[in-house]
Amino acid sequence: MEDRPPTAKTVRVFIGLKIAPEIAEELAQLAQGIERFPTRFVPSEDIHLTLVPPWDEGSIPDAIEKMREVLKGSAPFMLTFTRLSYWPDRSYPRLLCAECVTTPEIKVLQSALLNAFGQTEDRPFEPHVTLARMQRGGRAAVRKNEMDLELSLSQSIDSVELFQSRTQVGKGYQILASLALPAPRRKWRDILGHSLIRIRGMWGGWHPGKAKKFKIRRLQNVATVD
């Protein structure tokens, strides 16, 4: 019998955005409106927005490096929650979700990450966070419970996380890495414009003519000293 090479150990991971604790707690409280039905709620500390769905990763350092390369072309952006609703729809509710605005920033970021990890999506990306999963016996009852609510919540996204999926029942997601989104570089035009404003504030009624005379006087003074 031939010896088989050892199977490389893999880790079940996914990429997403960690929701701010205060917003996650508020969303979790809103989800409690269906607690009388057979439902499995997502703990507030586990509430997240998935960008790349789970896969089996053999090298966490390589995955982190891929993420770092993708994030070089991104910048911090705002994530806005707009509505609490059943997914995929009210006629057959399986999830209770908080929907988010599909901004160009999050759309480009998700697409770049999918490409980097060789994944594709069968349907258009609709950013959302899952708050609860409906049990089969409670779906009919849930249909009668109105949960279509407008939301007005926003948070700044300045990092992207690599999560490890749950390994045991009762244990939450583990963040393996949190990579910061690089701050956008300021354009030279903006920097120079800001500098001119400061100069005007220092010299009062500053204008090019006065600046030129001031420079000439200083050169004359230097010449006299020499």
N, C-alpha and C positions, 0 to 999 in steps of 0.2 A: 504493500500500500504506500502510495506516495504521500509525503508530508505536504500539507497545504500551508501556504504562507499565512502568517497571522493577519487577520482582518484589521485594517486600520480603524482606529476608534474615531467615530464622528460625533458631532454635537448638533442637536436640533436647534437652529437659530433662526431669527428673522430680524429685519431692520425696521425701525419705526421712530416715532417721536414720543417722548415722555411728556405727558400732560401735567401742567403745573398742579401742585397739591391742592391749592385752594379751589381751582376750577374742577379738578377731578372729584373733590368732595361734594361740590355743589351739584354736579351731574349725577353722582351716585345717590344723593338725596332725592333728586327729581325722579330717578328710576324706581324709587320705593313706592311709587303710586300703583305699581302692579304687584306688590308683594303678596297679596292675597291669592294670587294665581301660582300654579306650579312653574317656578322660574328659578334660574341659576344666575345670580348677580355677579358681576365682575367687581372684585374689591377695588376701592378707590385707588389704592397704591399700585394696582395693575392696569389701570386705564391708560391706553396708549392709542396712537394712530399708526397703523401698519403701512409701510411704504414698499417693502419687499416681503412677500409671504414666506413662511417657513421652508427651510431646506436643511439637508444634512451636510454639515461643514466639517472637512477633515483637518483644516488648519485655521485656527482662530487668528493668528498673526497675519496670515495672508488675507483673510477677509477684512481685517482692520485696515491693512495697507490699501486694498482696493477702495474701501470707503474713503480713506484719506485723499486718494487721487481724485475721486469724484467730487468731493466737497471743496476742492481747490477752486472750482468754478462756480461756487454758490456763495450766498450771503444770507445773513439773518433776515427773517421775514415775519409777518403777522399771520397767525392762525385764528380765524374767526368762526365761531360756532353759531349756526343759524336756526336749527330746528331739531326738535326731538321727535322721532318718528319710528314706526315699525318697518323692519326690512324683511324680505324684499318689498312687501306691500301689506296693506291691511287685510286683504283677503286670505293671505297665508303667512301670518307673522311668525318669523323664527327668531328675530333679534329685535332688541330695542336699541336704537343708535342715536347719537348726536351727530348731525350732518355739519360739514364745514364748507366754507367757500373754496372753490377750485381756482386758486390764484395761479397765474403763470409761473410763479416761483416754485410752488409745491409740485406743480405738474412737471416742470422741467427736471426738478430734483428727483422725483420718483422715476421718471423715464430713464435718466442717466444711471441711477442705481440698478434698475432692472437690467439694462444693457450690460453693466459691469459684471453682473452675476449670472448672465445668460438666461434670464427669465423673461417671460412675456405674459401679457394679460389678454384674456379673451374679450373683455368688455372695457369701455371707457373708465378711467380712474375717477372714482367718486369718494373723496376723502371723508372719513367718518371714524368715530370711535364707538366700539361696542360696549354697551352698559349692562345688558342682560341677554340671556339665551332662554327662549321659551321651551318648556318641556312639552312633549307631544300632547299630553292630556289637558294642558292649559291653553292651547292655542285658540280653541273655540271661545273660551271665556274671555280671552284677551281681546278678541275682535270687538267685544262690546265695551271695552274700556278705552275711552278716548285719550290718546297720549300724543296727539299732534300739536306740539307746543312750539311757539317761536322762542328763540334764544337770542341773547345779546351778550355774548361772552367772547373775549379775545385774549390771546397771550402771544408774547414774542417768542419766536423759535430761534434759538441761537446754537443749538446742538442737535446731532442725530445719534441715535443709540443702536447698538448691536445687542439684542436681547437673546437670552437662552430660554427656550420654551420650558414649560412646566415639566419637571422630571418625576414628580410624585403628586398624588392627589392631596390637595390642601396647601401645596407650596406654590408661591407666585412666580412671576417671571424674574429672571436675574439679569441685570445689566452687566454685560461683559466689557463694554467699552462705550464711552460717550465722547464723541468727536465734535469739537467746536466748529461752527460755521465761521469762516474768516470774515472779518469786518471789511466792508467795501472800501476800496481805495478812493481817496478824494482826488478829484480832478484838479490839475494845476490852475485852471481858470477859477475854480471855487476858492482854492487856497490864496491866490493873488487877490481875488476880490475881497476876501475876508481881511487880508493884510492892509489893503487900501482903506477899508472902513476904519480900522484901528488907527491908521495914520491920520485920517481926517479927524477922529476923535481927539487925538493928541494935539493937533495944531489948529483946531478950531476951523476957521474959514479957509482951509487949505485949497490951493489950486496950483496947476502946473507952473504958472509964472512965479509964484512965491517960492516954490520948491527950487526952481532954477536959480533965483537970486540968492537963496540961502546957501546953495552949493558954491556959488561964485565967491561969496564973502569968506567962506571957510578956506577956499583955495588961496585967496589973497592973504589971509592971515598966516597961513602956513608959509607962503613965499616971504612974508615980512620977517618971520622968525628966523628962517634960514639966512 
